Structure formats: C-alpha cells, structure tokens
Amino acid sequence: MNLRWLLFSATFFVSTFFASAQSQTESIMRAIPLGGNSWVSLPAVNGFETVSEKGWTNWKHKEAVWTTWLKVNKPGKLHVSARLKVPSGQSSIQWTLNGSSFTRSVGNAGWKDVPAGSWDIQQPGYVKIEARGLKRSGPVFAEVSDLLVSGSAVDSSTAYVPNNEGNFFYWGRRGPSVHINYGMTSLKEEAEWFYNEIIVPKGNDVIGSYFMANGFAEGYFGMQVNSATERRILFSVWSPFNTDDPKSIPDDKKILLLKKGENVHTGEFGNEGSGGQSYLKYFWHAGDTCRFLLHGVPVANNYTQYTAYFFDIQSRKWLLIAGFSRPATHTYLKHLHSFLENFEPETGNITRKAYYRNQWIRTKSGEWLPLDGMLFSGDATAKKGYRMDYAGGAENGNFFLQNCGFFNVPVKLSTLFTVPKPLQAPVIDFNTLQ
C-alpha cells in the first residue's frame, strides 16, 4: 500500500511539474520593439512611412508593407499582438505569416495591445510577420511600437534586437558584420605586400555593402555599393590618436597624404575612430574578379607608409588609390583580415555574399607566400545573438562571407577554416606602380 502510494505521488509530482513547466514556457511573452526589428517597403509609391526608434510612423499608404523578423528555436504556436494606437478614425489592418492572413479592425485612440493573429510554426528559424493597411478613415492607419509574441514557439532563446541600449536599433537593422582573420603565425619574415581578390556573385551587390578586402592593424581597403549609380574603392588609415572627431587629432598624430591617384577623393573620417580616407568612384561589377594590392613599410622618424592599388579590368593596369604616412608607427603589415558589412540600415533585410580568394603576402625579401587559413568572427550584433543571419568559411576552394537577409544557416563564430594553398603567385611589375 505504501509503495503504491509512493508511485502515485511520484507520478503526480512529475506530471504536475512538467505541466507547470509547459505552462510557464507557453506563458512567456516577448515584446519585439519595431524600431530595431522592422523594415518598410513601398513598391508603388514614394511614401512617408518610416521605421523610427519609436516604431512605425507616418503609415499612410496601402502600398506600404511592413516586415518584422524574429528567430524561434522550436516549432509550436505563435500568438502575435500589436501595441498600437489610431490617432483618429478606424483602420483595417492585415497581418500575414507564411501565407496565412488575419484582418483586424482597430480604432483605439490610446495605446493598446491588440491581437493580430495566431499561427502554427512548423520548424525553427526566422519568422517574417507582414502588415498591410487595407482601409482607414483617419490620416494614418496606426502608430505601432511593438509586436508582442507568445505561445509554445517562444522561449528565452527567441532572437531579436531587444532594446536600443548602445544604439543597437541602428546596428541591429544594419545587420551583423562578419570577418575573415588570416592565419599568419607561421610566418618567419615580415609581410610588406598583401594581395587579395573578391568576387561578388550577381545579385549580391546590395546597396550599403562594404566588401573589405585588405584589412590590416591600422586600416582597411575594399569596395562599396553606395547607391544604384555609385560605387567606390575605399582606403582608410586610422590615426594613432584615439578619437571619433578628426578635428581633435594633434598635428603630430595626423595621417599624412603622400600621394593619390587620378580622380581620387581624399580627406578625413570620424565616428569609428578617425584618420585619413580616400576613395575612387569606380563602378565595379558583380561577377568580376576584383583585385587589391596593399603595401606597408616602416620608414624614418617612427612613421609607416601605406599605399593601396586597385586593378582596373578595362585598362589592365593597377590604379593608385592613395599613399598615407602614419606617425608613431613602425611596422610592416600585421593582423591581416577581410570583412563584410552593411552600412545602410534600410537594406539590412537583404542578403549579400562574397568570395575572398587567392590571398598572398610578399615578404620584405621579395618572397610570395600564400594564405590558406582563416578564423571566422563577427561583431557585437552577432556575438550577442541579436541577429543570427551570418555565415563564413570555405566553399569551392575559396573563403566566403555572408550576412543579412535572415537566412537560417549560421556558422559558429570562432571557427577555423582552410582552403587548398594557391599555387600561382600574382604577377606584378612593381616598377610600373605609381
């Protein structure tokens, strides 16, 4: 009798515990701030709709489509409500997920959590919630600050940008930056030249992309997509004086311009450290092999000179971008790396990818040595798990980087990769370089 009672008590306790745990899991609610997790598209009109730090504002056009992303880590039920207000009049709003839609009528003048719909999530991964305005009698459909999600698909590991601390709405909408750190520990001699190639597959040249090829301890050199009509080859060197304001740099810590190529713009930059910057407006094309060459050598009076060259496919010549001299520095090229970043928050919902290939260094004695190893890393947005749409590694004999667009195949940060050693060193006539 006592044994039966003990078995009954244990069974009751276990079932109650798991029922309670399940109930607690299903009762988790997450507030997704739209200022850091949404985008708006206007396929038919040039509207005023904006994703601000406060959420969705100036929602006037039926053509506007708002998308909000979060990543769930298990299948289950997803209940969604919207924290919104309608300043005047009535509105009809359609909410869609995985092709299934709910239409809700709203008219509350004050802030209120209004149910949007419930959906079954079949598998873990990124979820896109869309909203469209169907009808309105007031000047705007609504102002919306957050989406509230709950249900069995939501738990403590659900990924999104949770708040704007450290300006993370801006960084979160830009998306995670990813890096290639080239292995150089086995080198027995200093690296004076760094050669690299980038191929951006067609369709991946998204506005806001910076495909950085030749990064080094004191600067970076690569190519950007600045607009639909403008692209740049960008080369920058940081000042040894730590500041985000270039005007505060003392004269003896300023980056000195030694030379620049034809049509190259030069000046100073700030906000992410400060220093000397140069760029050439050059419309490179997706699918082409873009070639980069960087020189770094210490000179007298504790200065180091850095010079960047970009290969012009049309003329078959190396173009001088710029040469800078950095004070308080006496070094050859160190900490070689590449990265992929998006600097335009409005395109942080679009995937971009690039292949980084055929990396070589040339030592100060003139020997070419291939680089065949990399360590994959990411920025704070990736490390915190706010955005997990990032990847990098080795593919078809090349290194690659990929980010943004909410794809579902992330690569673990701090993973090592190798590719077969390149066999043919670059053929460069250094006497013809400017």
Number of C-alpha atoms within 10 A of each C-alpha: 6 7 8 9 10 11 12 12 12 12 12 11 12 12 12 12 12 11 12 12 12 12 13 12 17 18 14 15 16 20 18 24 24 26 27 30 27 28 25 18 16 15 10 10 11 11 15 12 20 18 21 16 17 14 21 22 18 15 24 17 22 16 17 21 17 23 21 22 23 22 22 22 17 17 15 18 18 19 19 22 18 21 22 23 20 22 17 17 16 19 21 17 20 17 21 20 18 12 8 11 17 15 16 16 15 19 19 18 14 11 15 15 16 18 16 23 20 20 18 16 18 11 13 15 20 20 18 16 19 20 20 20 23 16 16 22 12 15 16 21 29 29 19 23 23 24 23 19 25 20 21 20 25 25 20 11 11 19 22 24 25 18 19 15 8 8 11 18 23 21 24 25 25 25 31 27 26 24 26 28 20 21 18 17 7 6 10 8 12 17 26 22 22 26 23 21 20 27 20 22 16 14 11 16 23 23 22 21 26 25 28 25 29 23 26 20 14 20 17 22 28 27 25 27 23 17 12 9 8 13 23 20 25 26 28 27 28 25 26 19 19 15 17 15 15 20 14 12 18 10 10 12 16 23 26 18 18 12 15 21 18 10 11 18 15 20 12 18 19 15 9 11 16 25 29 23 23 25 24 23 16 17 14 20 14 17 15 14 18 21 20 25 23 24 19 24 19 18 16 7 10 12 17 21 22 26 23 29 24 21 17 15 13 6 8 8 14 21 20 20 25 26 24 23 24 26 21 16 17 16 19 22 23 15 13 21 19 24 26 26 25 28 21 19 17 19 20 29 22 17 21 27 23 25 23 25 23 24 25 23 26 20 19 15 10 11 12 18 18 18 22 21 21 24 18 24 23 22 15 14 20 19 13 13 15 24 29 28 24 28 25 30 25 19 13 9 16 20 24 25 25 26 28 24 19 23 17 14 11 15 16 15 18 14 12 18 18 18 18 14 15 16 9 10 16 14 6 11 8 8 6 8 11 15
